[in-house]
Amino acid sequence: MTKTIGTATLPTTHPDAMPHVTAREMMVRNLITLPPDMDALEALDVLLRQRISGAPVVDEDGHFIGVFSEKSCMKFVVGMAYENLPSIPVGDLVDRNPPTISEETDLLTIAQTFLDAACRRLPVLDAEGRLRGQISRRDVMRAVRSHLDRPVRSQSSKGLFLSAILSSEERRV
């Protein structure tokens, strides 16, 4: 069976054919985070210096507050230009309600979340709301590609018989 998506015709697969990978297995743990009281200009410098499009904002206990992103920077720039606002703390500019996932969220749900939400990254939170990691759209692509590169194992435990590969003249009696 095939399915047409855009101009491409792709073979259809059952959702069970997707790798069973959870956020815990594929998330990035070594993140650049920002404190909510950091100056917005300083935070903008961090994004530029680190070549990242956004960073999670966490309090001193590691609880997730929101995401400071390029969009947050645009709010800051517009506020400075039109309102003559001085620099303000990052905590005042963050998106406080971005989509988030848990460590047990599966790959297919993560991919669907990216389709449903206009975001580049998904913070991974524990049950207490502490940041544990982050998954980007590229991390999902890597996980899928890695799965597709693995050799497919036969479900059969039976070995090959020589009769299957040798003609009757070549087989010993």
N, C-alpha and C positions, 0 to 999 in steps of 0.2 A: 504494500500500500504506500501511496505517496500523498503529500499534502503540498499545496502551492502557497508559499509565503512571499509576497511581493512578486518578483519575477522568477524566483528560484523554486524548483520542485525538489522537495526533500523527502527522504524516506520517513515514514511515520514510525515512531517507537513508543513503546509503552512507558509510562512514567517510572515504572520499576526498573527500566533499563538505565536510568540515570544513576550516577554513583551515589551511594548512601554516605554522604559526607555531611558533617554538622559544622556549624559556625565555629565550634571549639577547635576543630581540626584544621580549619583554613584561615582563621582570623590572624591578623597581625597584632602582636602584643606590645611590641616596642614602639609606642606612639609618642609623637610630640603633642603634648597637651598644654593648655593655657589656663592660668588661674583667672577667676572672674574679675579680680581687681587689676589685672594688667592693663596698661594704657593701650588704647586701640591702635595708635601709631606704632607702638612697639610690637603689637601682635601682627600688624600688617607687615612689618619688617621680618618677623619670624616666617610668615608664609612665603614671602619673596625669597628670603635667604635659603629656606629649606626646599623651595620649589614644590610646594604643596598647595592645593586649592582650598584647604580648610583644615581645622583642627578642633578636636573636642575640648570643651571647657569643663573642668572638674574642680570641685572644692578641695580643701585640704585633706578630707577623708576619702577622696577618690570617687565621690558621688557625682554622677553625670548631671551637668546643668544644661548643656546645649552644644551647638556647633557654631563656631566662628568661621565663616566661609568667605569666598570672594563676594557673594551677595551681601553679606554683613558689611564688608568693606565698602561696597557701593552705597549702602545706607549711610555709612559714616561720612563718605566723601560728599554726598548730597546734603547731609545735615550740616557739614562744615561750610559748604559753599552758600547754601540758601539761608541757613539759620544763624550763621556766624557762631556755630558751636565750637567750643574748645574741644580738645581731645577728651574722650570719655572712657570709662572702663569697658573692657570687652564684655563683661556680664550684661551691660545694657544693650548690646547689639546682637547677641546670639539668637539663633533660632532655638527656642526652648521646647518645641514640640516636633522635632524631626522624627521620622520613623526609626525605630530601634528594634533589635532582635535579641533573643536570648542565646546562650551558648549551645542549646539543643536544637536550634532552628536548622532544618534540613536545606540542602542545596536548592532544591526546586522552589521551596517557599522563599528563600533569599532572592532567587532570580525573579520570581513573581513580584516581590516587594519592590525591586528595582524598576520593574515595568510599571507598577502602579504609582510610584512616587518619583517626583523629580529631584533625585538626589544622586550624588556620586559615591557616597559612603554610607555604611550602616554601622552605627555604634553597637557593640555587643555588650549588654548589661547583665549583671547577675540579679538574683531575686531582690536584693536590697537596693538596686539602682546604682551600683558601682560599675564604673567602666572596666571591662575586662579585655577589650580589644576592639578591632574595627575590621570591616570587610568592605572592599571596594568592588566596583563592577569588574575590574580587571582580575581580582582574586577569584571571582566566580568563573571567569573565562579560563583562567589557569587550571582550576580544579576540574572543569569539564574536559579540557584538552589533555590534561594529565591522565584522566580516566580513559579517554579514547586512545591514548598511546599504549596502554597496557595490552598485552596479548590476551586474547579471549581464551579462557580455559574451557576445555570440554567438560560437559556435565556427565559424560559417561566415564565410568571407572574401568571399562573393558579395554584391554589392549588390542592392538592390531594383530590380525592373524596373517601369517605369510601368504595364505591363500588369497588374501585380499589384494596383495600387490604382485604376486608371482603368477604367471600363467601355469596352466596344468602341466606343460612340458618341463617347466623349471622346478616344480615342486618335487621334493624327495618323497618317495613312498615308504 
